[in-house]
Amino acid sequence: MSAYLLIVLAILTRIVPHPSWLNFTAVGASLLYFGANRSVRQFFVPVVLFAAVDYYLTVYFYNYPFHVGEYLLTWAWYVGVMLIGHYALTFKVSAFRVVASVFASATSFFLISNFAAWLSAPTLYPRTGVGLEMSYFAGLPFYGNDLLSTGLISALAFGLPVAARHFFLPQDSRIPNL
């Protein structure tokens, strides 16, 4: 249930108005947590929900036409991050694994989204090596905020249950970490 609640929180961080430069969302962390705690057969649920949010934001908030092809990389990234969570965090959660997963999530989004921006905006970024470099350079502030938000929310999502077990369960009844 908590994995679904975190997905709802992530949706709210996308649709509730906030400064665009902030780019502080729970998407990466929610996908990592969902992947670590739910069956692969359920991965379609967050993808469908986030795809609906992508449609809503594109058409109704930004007033742009919606083209499915422009979102396929993003939707594939959603699945990829859940797979990272599934393979890295399902059977053994450790601080190192969470931090590595956070870096993999945020860095992969940075690389994929800025590459897609370079491909789809030839008037903004020339289709040269310098244009690709410009696209990545323009995305650096967003990368920092994404890394921070994914790291903070992942630390809470994966760390709070461990802290609760440590502080609130009697010593002899603590559940060992997997």
Buried (B, 14 or more C-beta within 10 A) or exposed (E): EEBBEBBEBBBEBBEEEEEEEEBBBBBBBBBBBBBBBBEEEBBEBBBEBBBEBBEBBBEEEEEEEBEEEBBEBBBEBBBBBBBBBBEBBBEEBEEEBBEBBBEBBBBBBBBBBBBBBBBEEEEEBBEEEEBBEBBBEBBEEBBEBBBBBBBBBBBBBBEEBBEEBEEEEEEEEEEEEE
